[in-house]
Amino acid sequence: MKKPVQSATSPKFLEWAYQSQSPIRTLWHWADCSLLNLFTIIILFVLKHSISWLGPLVLALLLDKVVHPDQVSNQKVFLSVLLLFVALLANVPLHTLFALKVSKVARQLERRLRQALVIRFQQLSIPYHDNSESGRLQAKVLRDVEQVHMVIQNAMENGLAITVTFIFACGITLVRRPFMLGIFVVMVPLVLVLRNAFKNRMKEENRAFRQRIEEMNSQVSQMIDMIPVSRAHGIEEPATERVDLKLDQVRDQGQRLDTINALFASANHVTFMIGNLCLLLMSCWLCMQGKLTVGEVVLFEQLFRQLLMSVSQALNMYPQMAKGMESVRSIGEVLECPDLEHNQGKTQVTEVAGRIQYQNLSYIYRDAPTPALSKINMEIQAGECVAIVGPSGGGKSTLMRLTIGFRRASEGRILLDGQDMESIDMRSWRRFISVVPQESVLFEGTVRENILFGLDQVNEERFQEILEAANINEFVNKLPEGLNTRIGESGARLSGGQRQRLAIARALVRDPKVIVLDEPTSALDVVSEKLVQEAIDRMIVGRTTLIVAHRLSTIRNANRVAVLENGIISEIGTYEELSSRAEGAFKRMKDLQA
């Protein structure tokens, strides 16, 4: 397995193996904890945890001193108590340093996993995101990574405690009275039987619970997005009931998981309490036979209790470990997904003229009975404006997605400045294009931040020219803080026309060579449409432009108009040519809008 690359900007950042079927090995490599760091953590733990076995030894020594004062020297008692006292005082700084070391490893792993998921989200294909619910993906970044963090921290804290305590308890017993180890060995088969009895059931319940949580997150996310719609139609109660159903499922599945965990913990506790009682009875009998001192009875009872607690803790850790391993597998659903947009090793685009050619282009969606596009042949010259019109479902948006490279052709090809799209790095080509969708995608921030999204800085004079070209100043000057006014989530504090003009300004600031406009004025009133149309007319000058439109009045200035029906181009020509025809799809559309 390759070691992870540190830099998130490196193209090889995610090229090391993530193996959800080997969770322990995977987490070890992703945690990137060196052997030196691991050794330091273990030493710190052994030192700070020494009071757990020094205590029983000192207690046994004191009891033997009380029962047989002549057999135990005062100096030995004094040095033992002093050592225990020093260990107690040193526990605070040692434990703090140990906790900091563990936290550094666990938090770094947590960050790496979240960073990797975020990068992978950007690399996964658009069809993958179309078929994935955002709530489920968010759950992987938040809940699943948190579970993995808890597993690492739990393993390094409780796991070390269990291991060290077990080793020292057995070691002291072996040195003092080797025959006492016999009862310890008897408990091991019981441990294995108990673990195996619950293992598969706990794994199944954890997986089901994780799926219910993802479904709930998705439903809550959808409900929040639909609040304006549900409120407008007075359907708040049905919307709430849909979430309530998921909440009930999470509760019921959680109760089933809690029940199996409780049975496991209870059976574990009873098993080892019985073992502890058996050891105490045996130790007392051996003391009466003269084979153990009173102090050794207490010592072995304490050591065996610690040993049983360690094994009990190990078993109680299993439910948490099972949750963590399920989260590792859940994260693997993203990090191991092969549905990526492959750009590595392809030709980098450094200059774009804007010529686009569609050659026998076809596309069919998965499980669709008919193609969305069929045998599309069209050439768009650099700097030309072409409008794509037609009825809903005719394939217009699909053609735009193929042009941007969000989807790959089922048949045929697209040439960009004479190069086959399949041979170029689409990330580099997209740096020369801008897209203005029907619904502007904005984030909670200022007007300026939304316009400059993804850019470090822009010349202020040019920035002001862009604001003027996009008709932004018309409303920005009325905002309380101008360009520094926060627009709310998804631009909620702006009107539809204002959001579209902001999206146009964002497109212009990148000085694109190719512009894709996907019905940019379809949901606007007449006044807003006029302002947006003026901005569009300024924007497309000298740039290759594809406009998807339903309102034919907005495409009068297009060089050509292509009518797309049922996945094929039925007509193509200038606005005047298609308008003058006695019949045809364009003529029918125009007559309906007259």
For each residue, the residues with C-beta under 8 A, 3 or more apart:
1: 16 17 19 25 26 29
2: 15 16 17
3: 16 29 32
4: 13 16 29 30 32 112
5: 10 12 13 15 16
6: 10
7: 10 13
8: 13 115 119
9: 13
10: 5 6 7 13
11: 344
12: 5 15
13: 4 5 7 8 9 10 116 119
14: 116 119 120 123 335
15: 2 5 12
16: 1 2 3 4 5 29
17: 1 2 26 29
18: 26 30 116 331 332 335 336
19: 1 22 23 25 26 332 336
20: 23 26 328 329 331 332 333 335 336
21: 329 332
22: 19 25 26
23: 19 20 26 27 324 325 328 329
24: 27 28
25: 1 19 22 28 29
26: 1 17 18 19 20 22 23 29 30 328
27: 23 24 30 31 109 148 151 152 328
28: 24 25 31 33
29: 1 3 4 16 17 25 26 32
30: 4 18 26 27 109 112 113
31: 27 28 105 106 108 109 152
32: 3 4 29 108 109 112
33: 28 37 38 105
34: 37 38
35: 38 39
36: 39 40
37: 33 34 40 41 101 105
38: 33 34 35 41 42
39: 35 36 42 43
40: 36 37 43 44 101
41: 37 38 44 45 98 101 102 105 156 160
42: 38 39 45 46 160
43: 39 40 46 47
44: 40 41 47 48 94 97 98 101
45: 41 42 48 49 98 160 161 164
46: 42 43 49 50 164
47: 43 44 50 90 94
48: 44 45 90 91 94 95 98
49: 45 46 52 160 161 164 165
50: 46 47 53 54 87
51: 54 55 84 87 88 91
52: 49 55 165 168 306
53: 50 56 57 165 168 169 172 303 306
54: 50 51 57 58 83 84 87
55: 51 52 58 59 84 302
56: 53 59 60 298 299 302 303 306
57: 53 54 60 61 80 172 299
58: 54 55 61 62 80 81 83 84
59: 55 56 62 63 295 298 299 302
60: 56 57 63 64 293 295 296 298 299 302
61: 57 58 64 65 72 76 77 80 295
62: 58 59 65 66 77 295
63: 59 60 66 67 294 295 298
64: 60 61 67 68 71 72 293 294 295 296
65: 61 62 68 69 72 77
66: 62 63 69
67: 63 64 293 294 295
68: 64 65 71 72 293
69: 65 66 72
70:
71: 64 68
72: 61 64 65 68 69 76 77
73: 76 77
74: 77 78
75: 78 79
76: 61 72 73 79 80
77: 61 62 65 72 73 74 80 81
78: 74 75 81 82
79: 75 76 82 83
80: 57 58 61 76 77 83 84
81: 58 77 78 84 85
82: 78 79 85 86
83: 54 58 79 80 86 87
84: 51 54 55 58 80 81 87 88
85: 81 82 88 89
86: 82 83 89 90
87: 50 51 54 83 84 90 91
88: 51 84 85 91
89: 85 86 92
90: 47 48 86 87 93 94
91: 48 51 87 88 94 95
92: 89 95 96
93: 90 96 97
94: 44 47 48 90 91 97 98
95: 48 91 92 98 99
96: 92 93 99 100
97: 44 93 94 100 101
98: 41 44 45 48 94 95 101 102
99: 95 96 102 103
100: 96 97 103 104
101: 37 40 41 44 97 98 104 105
102: 41 98 99 105 106 153 156 157
103: 99 100 106 107 153
104: 100 101 107 108
105: 31 33 37 41 101 102 108 109 152 156
106: 31 102 103 109 110 149 152 153 156
107: 103 104 110 111 149
108: 31 32 104 105 111 112
109: 27 30 31 32 105 106 112 113 148 149 152
110: 106 107 113 114 145 146 148 149
111: 107 108 114 115
112: 4 30 32 108 109 115 116
113: 30 109 110 116 117 145 148 331
114: 110 111 117 118 141 145
115: 8 111 112 118 119
116: 13 14 18 112 113 119 120 335
117: 113 114 120 121 140 141 145 331 334 335
118: 114 115 121 122 141
119: 8 13 14 115 116 122 123
120: 14 116 117 123 124 334 335 337
121: 117 118 124 129 137 334
122: 118 119
123: 14 119 120 340 341
124: 120 121 128 129 334 337 339 340 341
125: 128 129 339 340 341 406 407
126: 129 130 341 401 406 407
127: 130 131 339 366 407
128: 124 125 131 132 337 339
129: 121 124 125 126 132
130: 126 127
131: 127 128
132: 128 129 136 137
133: 136 137 214 218 221 222
134: 137 138 218 221
135: 138 139 214 216 217 218 219 220 221 222
136: 132 133 139 140 214 215 217 218
137: 121 132 133 134 140 141 334
138: 134 135 141 142 217 221
139: 135 136 142 143 144 213 214 217 218
140: 117 136 137 143 144 145 214 330 331 333 334
141: 114 117 118 137 138 144 145
142: 138 139 145 146
143: 139 140 146 147 213 217 327
144: 139 140 141 147 148 210 327 330 331
145: 110 113 114 117 140 141 142 148 149 327 331
146: 110 142 143 149 150
147: 143 144 150 151 323 324 326 327
148: 27 109 110 113 144 145 151 152 324 327 328 331
149: 106 107 109 110 145 146 152 153
150: 146 147 153 154 320 323 324
151: 27 147 148 154 155 320 321 323 324 325 327
152: 27 31 105 106 109 148 149 155 156
153: 102 103 106 149 150 156 157
154: 150 151 157 158 159 317 320 321 324
155: 151 152 158 159 317 321
156: 41 102 105 106 152 153 159 160
157: 102 153 154 160 161
158: 154 155 161 162 313 317
159: 154 155 156 162 163 314 317
160: 41 42 45 49 156 157 163 164
161: 45 49 157 158 164 165 310 313
162: 158 159 165 166 310 311 313 314 317
163: 159 160 166 167
164: 45 46 49 160 161 167 168
165: 49 52 53 161 162 168 169 306 307 309 310
166: 162 163 169 170 307 310 311
167: 163 164 170 171
168: 52 53 164 165 171 172
169: 53 165 166 172 173 303 304 306 307 310
170: 166 167 173 174 181 184 307
171: 167 168 174 175
172: 53 57 168 169 175 176 299 303
173: 169 170 176 177 178 180 181 184 300 303
174: 170 171 178 181
175: 171 172
176: 172 173 180 296 299 300
177: 173 180 291 292 296 300
178: 173 174 181
179: 182
180: 173 176 177 183 184 283 300
181: 170 173 174 178 184 185
182: 179 185 186
183: 180 186 187 275 278 279 282 304
184: 170 173 180 181 187 188 304 307
185: 181 182 188
186: 182 183 189 190 275
187: 183 184 190 191 272 275 308 311
188: 184 185 191 192
189: 186 192 193
190: 186 187 193 194 271 275
191: 187 188 194 195 311 314 315
192: 188 189 195 196
193: 189 190 196 197
194: 190 191 197 198 264 267 268 271 315
195: 191 192 198 199 315 318
196: 192 193 199
197: 193 194
198: 194 195 201 202 260 263 264 267 318
199: 195 196 202 203 318
200: 203 204
201: 198 204 205 260
202: 198 199 205 206 257 260 261 264 318 319 322
203: 199 200 206 207 322 325 326
204: 200 201 207 208
205: 201 202 208 209 253 256 257 260
206: 202 203 209 210 257 319 322 323 326
207: 203 204 210 211 326 329
208: 204 205 211 212 253 256 257
209: 205 206 212 213 250 253 254 256 257
210: 144 206 207 213 214 323 326 327 330
211: 207 208 214 215
212: 208 209 215 216 246 249 250 253 254
213: 139 143 209 210 216 217 250
214: 133 135 136 139 140 210 211 217 218 330
215: 136 211 212 218 219 246 249
216: 135 212 213 219 220 243 246 247 249 250
217: 135 136 138 139 143 213 214 220 221
218: 133 134 135 136 139 214 215 221 222
219: 135 215 216 222 223 242 243 246
220: 135 216 217 223 224 243 246
221: 133 134 135 138 217 218 224 225
222: 133 135 218 219 225 226
223: 219 220 226 227 230 239 240 242 243
224: 220 221 227
225: 221 222
226: 222 223 229 230 239
227: 223 224 230 231 239
228: 231 232
229: 226 232 233
230: 223 226 227 233 235 236 238 239
231: 227 228 234 236
232: 228 229
233: 229 230
234: 231
235: 230 238 239
236: 230 231 239 240
237: 240 241
238: 230 235 241 242
239: 223 226 227 230 235 236 242 243
240: 223 236 237 243 244
241: 237 238 244 245
242: 219 223 238 239 245 246
243: 216 219 220 223 239 240 246 247
244: 240 241 247 248
245: 241 242 248 249
246: 212 215 216 219 220 242 243 249 250
247: 216 243 244 250 251
248: 244 245 251 252
249: 212 215 216 245 246 252 253
250: 209 212 213 216 246 247 253 254
251: 247 248 254 255
252: 248 249 255 256
253: 205 208 209 212 249 250 256 257
254: 209 212 250 251 257 258
255: 251 252 258 259
256: 205 208 209 252 253 259 260
257: 202 205 206 208 209 253 254 260 261
258: 254 255 261 262
259: 255 256 262 263
260: 198 201 202 205 256 257 263 264
261: 202 257 258 264 265 319
262: 258 259 265 266
263: 198 259 260 266 267
264: 194 198 202 260 261 267 268 315 316 318 319
265: 261 262 268 269 315 316 319
266: 262 263 269 270
267: 194 198 263 264 270 271
268: 194 264 265 271 272 312 315 316
269: 265 266 272 273 312
270: 266 267 273 274
271: 190 194 267 268 274 275
272: 187 268 269 275 276 308 309 311 312
273: 269 270 276 277 308
274: 270 271 277 278
275: 183 186 187 190 271 272 278 279 304 308
276: 272 273 279 280 301 304 305 308
277: 273 274 280 281
278: 183 274 275 281 282
279: 183 275 276 282 283 300 301 304
280: 276 277 283 284 301
281: 277 278 284 285
282: 183 278 279 285 286
283: 180 279 280 286 287 292 296 297 300 301
284: 280 281 287 288 297
285: 281 282 288 289
286: 282 283 289 291 292 297
287: 283 284 290 291 292 293 294 296 297
288: 284 285
289: 285 286
290: 287
291: 177 286 287
292: 177 283 286 287 296 297 300
293: 60 64 67 68 287 296 297
294: 63 64 67 287 297 298
295: 59 60 61 62 63 64 67 298 299
296: 60 64 176 177 283 287 292 293 299 300
297: 283 284 286 287 292 293 294 300 301
298: 56 59 60 63 294 295 301 302
299: 56 57 59 60 172 176 295 296 302 303
300: 173 176 177 180 279 283 292 296 297 303 304
301: 276 279 280 283 297 298 304 305
302: 55 56 59 60 298 299 305 306
303: 53 56 169 172 173 299 300 306 307
304: 169 183 184 275 276 279 300 301 307 308
305: 276 301 302 308 309
306: 52 53 56 165 169 302 303 309 310
307: 165 166 169 170 184 303 304 310 311
308: 187 272 273 275 276 304 305 311 312
309: 165 272 305 306 312 313
310: 161 162 165 166 169 306 307 313 314
311: 162 166 187 191 272 307 308 314 315
312: 268 269 272 308 309 315 316
313: 158 161 162 309 310 316 317
314: 159 162 191 310 311 317 318
315: 191 194 195 264 265 268 311 312 318
316: 264 265 268 312 313 319
317: 154 155 158 159 162 313 314 320 321
318: 195 198 199 202 264 314 315 321 322
319: 202 206 261 264 265 316 322 323
320: 150 151 154 317 323 324
321: 151 154 155 317 318 324 325
322: 202 203 206 318 319 325 326
323: 147 150 151 206 210 319 320 326 327
324: 23 147 148 150 151 154 320 321 327 328
325: 23 151 203 321 322 328 329
326: 147 203 206 207 210 322 323 329 330
327: 143 144 145 147 148 151 210 323 324 330 331
328: 20 23 26 27 148 324 325 331 332
329: 20 21 23 207 325 326 332 333
330: 140 144 210 214 326 327 333
331: 18 20 113 117 140 144 145 148 327 328 334 335
332: 18 19 20 21 328 329 335 336
333: 20 140 329 330 336 337
334: 117 120 121 124 137 140 331 337
335: 14 18 20 116 117 120 331 332
336: 18 19 20 332 333
337: 120 124 128 333 334 340
338:
339: 124 125 127 128
340: 123 124 125 337
341: 123 124 125 126 405 426
342: 346
343: 346 425 426 427
344: 11
345:
346: 342 343 423 424 425
347: 419 423 424 425
348: 424 425 428
349: 352 416 424 425 428 429 431 432
350: 428
351:
352: 349 416 417 429 432 433 513 514
353: 382 417 513
354: 380 382 383 417 513 514 543 544
355: 379 380 381 382 415 416 417 418 544
356: 379 380 403 414 415 416 514 544 546
357: 378 379 380 414 415 418
358: 361 376 377 378 379 399 412 414
359: 377 412 413 414 415
360: 375 376 377 411 412 413
361: 358 373 375 376 377 399 402 409 411 412 413 414
362: 371 373 374 375 376 409 410 411 412
363: 371 372 373 395 398 402 407 409 410 411
364: 368 370 371 372 410
365: 368 372
366: 127
367:
368: 364 365 371 372
369:
370: 364 567
371: 362 363 364 368 374 410 567
372: 363 364 365 368 395 398 567
373: 361 362 363 376 395 398 399 402 567 568
374: 362 371 567 568
375: 360 361 362 412 568
376: 358 360 361 362 373 399 412 568 569
377: 358 359 360 361 569
378: 357 358 386 562 569 572
379: 355 356 357 358
380: 354 355 356 357 384 386 544 546
381: 355 384 544
382: 353 354 355 417 544
383: 354 542 543 544
384: 380 381 544 545 559 560
385: 540 544 545 547 557 558 559 560
386: 378 380 545 546 547 558 559 560 561 562
387: 547 548 549 555 558 560 561 562 575
388: 396 399 400 546 547 548 549 562 564
389: 396 548 549 550 552 555 561 562 563 564 586 589
390: 394 395 396 563 564 565 570 585 589
391: 394 565
392:
393:
394: 390 391 564 565 566 567
395: 363 372 373 390 398 399 564 566 567
396: 388 389 390 399 400 548 564
397: 400 401 518 548
398: 363 372 373 395 401 402 407
399: 358 361 373 376 388 395 396 402 403 564
400: 388 396 397 403 404 516 518 546 548
401: 126 397 398 404 406 407
402: 361 363 373 398 399 405 406 407 408 409 414
403: 356 399 400 414 516 546
404: 400 401 430 433 435 516
405: 341 402 408 421 426 429 430
406: 125 126 401 402
407: 125 126 127 363 398 401 402
408: 402 405 422
409: 361 362 363 402 412 413 414 421
410: 362 363 364 371
411: 360 361 362 363
412: 358 359 360 361 362 375 376 409
413: 359 360 361 409 420 421 422
414: 356 357 358 359 361 402 403 409 420 421
415: 355 356 357 359 418 419 420 421
416: 349 352 355 356 419 421 424 429
417: 352 353 354 355 382
418: 355 357 415
419: 347 415 416 423 424
420: 413 414 415 423 424
421: 405 409 413 414 415 416 424 426
422: 408 413
423: 346 347 419 420
424: 346 347 348 349 416 419 420 421 428 429
425: 343 346 347 348 349 428 429
426: 341 343 405 421 429 430
427: 343 430 431
428: 348 349 350 424 425 431
429: 349 352 405 416 424 425 426 432 433
430: 404 405 426 427 433
431: 349 427 428 510
432: 349 352 429 512 513 514
433: 352 404 429 430 512 513 514 515 516
434: 506 507 508 510 512 514 515 516
435: 404 507 515 516 518
436: 440 500 503 504 507 515 516 517 518 520
437: 440 441 503 518 520
438: 518 519 520 522 523
439: 523
440: 436 437 491 499 500 502 503
441: 437 490 503
442: 450 487 490 491 494 499 502 503
443: 449 450 453 489 490
444: 486 487 488 489 490
445: 449 450 486 487
446: 449 450 481 483 484 485 486 487
447: 450 451 472 476 479 482 483 484 485 487 502
448: 451 452 483 484
449: 443 445 446 452 453
450: 442 443 445 446 447 453 487 491 502 506
451: 447 448 463 466 472 502 505 506 509
452: 448 449 455 457 458 506 509
453: 443 449 450 506
454:
455: 452 458 509 510
456:
457: 452
458: 452 455 462 463 466 509
459: 462 463
460: 463 464
461: 464 465
462: 458 459 465 466
463: 451 458 459 460 466 467 509
464: 460 461 467 468
465: 461 462 468 469
466: 451 458 462 463 469 470 472 505 508 509
467: 463 464 470 472 473 476 505
468: 464 465 471 472 473
469: 465 466 505 508 535 538 539
470: 466 467 501 502 504 505 508 535 538 539
471: 468 474 501 531 532 534 535
472: 447 451 466 467 468 475 476 501 502 505
473: 467 468 476 477
474: 471 477 501 531
475: 472 478 479 494 495 498 501
476: 447 467 472 473 479 482 483 485
477: 473 474 482
478: 475
479: 447 475 476 482 485
480: 485
481: 446 484 485 486
482: 447 476 477 479 485
483: 446 447 448 476
484: 446 447 448 481
485: 446 447 476 479 480 481 482 493
486: 444 445 446 481 493
487: 442 444 445 446 447 450 491 492 493 494 502
488: 444 491 492 493 494
489: 443 444 492
490: 441 442 443 444
491: 440 442 450 487 488 494 498 499 502
492: 487 488 489
493: 485 486 487 488
494: 442 475 487 488 491 498 499 502
495: 475 498 499 528
496: 499 500 523 524 525 528
497: 500 501 524 525 527 528 529 531 532
498: 475 491 494 495 501 502 528
499: 440 442 491 494 495 496 502 503
500: 436 440 496 497 503 504 520 521 524 528 532
501: 470 471 472 474 475 497 498 504 505 531 532 535
502: 440 442 447 450 451 470 472 487 491 494 498 499 505 506
503: 436 437 440 441 442 499 500 506 507 520
504: 436 470 500 501 507 508 520 532 535 536 539
505: 451 466 467 469 470 472 501 502 508 509 535
506: 434 450 451 452 453 502 503 509 510
507: 434 435 436 503 504 510 512 515 539
508: 434 466 469 470 504 505 511 512 539
509: 451 452 455 458 463 466 505 506
510: 431 434 455 506 507
511: 508
512: 432 433 434 507 508 515 543
513: 352 353 354 432 433 543 544
514: 352 354 356 432 433 434 543 544 545 546
515: 433 434 435 436 507 512 539 540 543 544 545 546
516: 400 403 404 433 434 435 436 545 546
517: 436 520 536 545 546 547 548 549
518: 397 400 435 436 437 438 548
519: 438 522 548 549 550
520: 436 437 438 500 503 504 517 532 536 547
521: 500 524 528 529 532 533 536 549 551 554
522: 438 519 549 550 551
523: 438 439 496
524: 496 497 500 521 528 529 532
525: 496 497 528 529
526: 529 530
527: 497 530 531
528: 495 496 497 498 500 521 524 525 531 532
529: 497 521 524 525 526 532 533 551 554
530: 526 527 533 534
531: 471 474 497 501 527 528 534 535
532: 471 497 500 501 504 520 521 524 528 529 535 536
533: 521 529 530 536 537 554
534: 471 530 531 537 538
535: 469 470 471 501 504 505 531 532 538 539
536: 504 517 520 521 532 533 539 540 547 554
537: 533 534 540 541 557
538: 469 470 534 535 541
539: 469 470 504 507 508 515 535 536 543
540: 385 515 536 537 543 545 557
541: 537 538
542: 383
543: 354 383 512 513 514 515 539 540
544: 354 355 356 380 381 382 383 384 385 513 514 515
545: 384 385 386 514 515 516 517 540 558
546: 356 380 386 388 400 403 514 515 516 517
547: 385 386 387 388 517 520 536 554 555 558
548: 387 388 389 396 397 400 517 518 519
549: 387 388 389 517 519 521 522 552 554 555
550: 389 519 522
551: 521 522 529 554 555 593
552: 389 549 555 575 586 589 590 593
553: 556 593
554: 521 529 533 536 547 549 551
555: 387 389 547 549 551 552 558 561 575
556: 553 575
557: 385 537 540
558: 385 386 387 545 547 555 561 575
559: 384 385 386 574
560: 384 385 386 387 572 573 574
561: 386 387 389 555 558 571 572 573 574 575 578 586
562: 378 386 387 388 389 569 571 572
563: 389 390 569 570 571 572 578 584 585 586 589
564: 388 389 390 394 395 396 399 567 568 569 570
565: 390 391 394 568 570 585
566: 394 395
567: 370 371 372 373 374 394 395 564
568: 373 374 375 376 564 565
569: 376 377 378 562 563 564 572
570: 390 563 564 565 584 585
571: 561 562 563 578 584 585 586
572: 378 560 561 562 563 569
573: 560 561 577 578
574: 559 560 561 577 578
575: 387 552 555 556 558 561 578 579
576: 579 580
577: 573 574 580 581
578: 561 563 571 573 574 575 581 584 586 587
579: 575 576 586 587 590
580: 576 577
581: 577 578 584 586 587
582: 587
583: 587 588
584: 563 570 571 578 581 587 588
585: 390 563 565 570 571 588 589
586: 389 552 561 563 571 578 579 581 589 590
587: 578 579 581 582 583 584 590 591
588: 583 584 585 591 592
589: 389 390 552 563 585 586 592 593
590: 552 579 586 587 593 594
591: 587 588 594
592: 588 589
593: 551 552 553 589 590
594: 590 591
